[in-house]
């Protein structure tokens, strides 16, 4: 057997079957993934930008409100009013009603002297003229400090507002509860890891960070945020611990504080990653399914093609054999016909010789002797051999027979037993049991009964001969089965347990003149004639045989309507 | 009884000569022809009861010859001699008026048997003709005169 001739074709089909669905599949998934993730990413970024924007506004309005509170106090009361402790206390009370974030309230004159104070500490009398916040507020009229420890050694920040009043300048300062402010800033919640915090320009935490970063601690990531800028920046970067984050940053307007809202990248893009996983999963599964189906289908196609090719080859071989047989038949019959003429002459010559011979003997012209007897025997042989030749030519002519035959419907149920009866005697003599199994509803066939009889008798005789070779005179069995073969065909099987046919001989079995019988006992034409007859009836004849097990001849004939 | 006269027609000369010897020894009068044309020519001059005619011959074949013989010498009985492959021609021959057929290679005895059958048939037909003719002789002289007049006219 040569190397699989379908290997190339198989590759092409396989490639086609995998690529054709896979390419659009991958394209759809890829394009879908691209646009989906793009839009999801944009959405996520837009959303964090919106959050940072809203959050900044909230923080700014908180600071502005506190500033307005103080300005209101500044404008409502005079320096002298507020220098009195009980007046200051009342004012603080009303301030606290506005916002509980106010922790204390202090009044300073233009020299930085803490004139009056209301709060949990005793800070009155201290001079702040050198404190940076005081200088700043005196200069700008308004100041919000970074978070610092100050005299109290507690983190806090202050809001101070200055006012020019009747030629003198005075300052009101309030401390803001870092806890309340802290909570306000931290309040943002996005996903699991979303957080918001404030840094000053130096990168010092002005509020706590949930994921670690204590108040007044230093953020090592400060350089990433760049210098003070307008608007909102969103970017993805890794923090000092190597964790990737989605950042959105913005600088507050009133104060050089940087508001940072950040979320772990994995958390921020969770939906995106889920989609990606799902897409990968679908691609892998889909890919596997496509490839598997391609393999299975290709395999089926190739197998079907192989089978069809085999069938085609077989058919071709059958046609070739049939054609060759027909050719041989034609040739042989022409040949036989020509042989008959010389045979006719030989026969006549023999008759003449015999006649003359008898005459001579009668007249006494030749004397009886051993030689004479031998000559007589020899002459007799001429007749015997000519008759043998005649038998052969008869058989050949039968094989190559053309033309009319008397076709009629044959009822196999009665026909087969009749034919079997013809050889029953011969079989019985050799102890061969002939079984018959003919289905009741077997359809008839259409053909010349004489020819079909010839075929069956021939096959049965062959079977008997094969059985005798193997079993002698006991133990032989021949079985005839007949029934419908489906597809409007009838089947006749003749099975024997005889000597069988070697696989080499099996190929030549229908060839004219092929015989395994000794010279003079068989012409080698029987089966080729049978084959010709069955073919002419539109049927087929197959043989299956195993040496020393037996032989089965199967005849299929189209059933009569 | 009259001796049977047979004509053998075949293109095989040796067959003709040997068979002729054989049949002559059996007391049968035999003439031979090697083709249909020769046979027809000889039939004009020779009186033959039975023709044994090979189907397959070069030139004019058996069936053509048969038709011609039956046309020109309707009383002559013809037996077709055929090879197996030309059995259909033999059947055609029978349809065209051949008496019988013989299959090659044939036994000389069988040939004689069939020839004799044909001969008897021929004799029977001749006898019938003779009877019919003698009946016409028994017609009245007037009728005979009338017929003579017709022929003269």
Interface residues (C-beta under 8 A of the other chain):
Chain A: X333 X334 X336 X337 X340 X341 X343 X344 X345 X346 X347 X348 X349 X351 X352 X355 X386 X390 X393 X394 X397 X398 X400 X403 X404
Chain B: X12 X14 X15 X18 X19 X21 X22 X25 X56 X83 X84 X85 X86 X87 X88 X104 X105 X106 X107 X108
